[in-house]
Amino acid sequence: MRTVTNFFIASLAISDMLMAIVCIPFTFVASMVFQYFIPLLVLIYTYSLTKPHNC
């Protein structure tokens, strides 16, 4: 079963698994940071600018 087609299918399967292992965790973390962490920082920054200062 060592045909060109089988090697091609195997290389596609390996590249798909490598992409899933390498790329998906970084994409997940980046989406969580941009969706939750940055808006939270914006809210904290806005609150710190608008709250009354007791100086």
LOMI-279076 format. One line per 4 residues: number of its first residue (from 1); their letters; for each residue x, y, z of C-alpha. Coordinates in nm, 3 decimals. Layout:
<nupas>
NUM	A	X:Y:Z  ...
</nupas>
This chain:
<nupas>
1	MRTV	0.000:0.000:0.000  0.291:0.237:-0.055  0.144:0.437:-0.336  0.175:0.807:-0.405
5	TNFF	-0.191:0.856:-0.315  -0.150:0.693:0.027  0.158:0.903:0.105  -0.033:1.216:0.002
9	IASL	-0.330:1.129:0.224  -0.099:1.047:0.514  0.089:1.375:0.478  -0.241:1.565:0.471
13	AISD	-0.354:1.387:0.787  -0.026:1.462:0.964  -0.035:1.828:0.864  -0.395:1.858:0.987
17	MLMA	-0.301:1.710:1.324  0.002:1.937:1.356  -0.208:2.241:1.274  -0.465:2.140:1.535
21	IVCI	-0.196:2.089:1.800  -0.002:2.407:1.723  -0.252:2.665:1.597  -0.577:2.604:1.781
25	PFTF	-0.448:2.672:2.137  -0.296:3.005:2.030  -0.614:3.102:1.847  -0.821:3.017:2.154
29	VASM	-0.602:3.221:2.387  -0.594:3.518:2.149  -0.971:3.518:2.111  -1.020:3.502:2.490
33	VFQY	-0.779:3.791:2.542  -0.941:4.010:2.280  -1.296:3.920:2.381  -1.273:3.941:2.761
37	FIPL	-0.945:4.081:2.891  -0.910:4.395:2.676  -1.272:4.512:2.732  -1.216:4.461:3.105
41	LVLI	-0.904:4.678:3.089  -1.099:4.943:2.899  -1.370:4.943:3.168  -1.114:4.974:3.446
45	YTYS	-0.933:5.254:3.265  -1.257:5.439:3.195  -1.365:5.404:3.556  -1.031:5.532:3.678
49	LTKP	-1.067:5.841:3.459  -1.426:5.920:3.555  -1.434:5.848:3.929  -1.404:6.148:4.161
53	HNC	-1.056:6.197:4.296  -1.011:6.282:4.661  -0.696:6.489:4.644
</nupas>
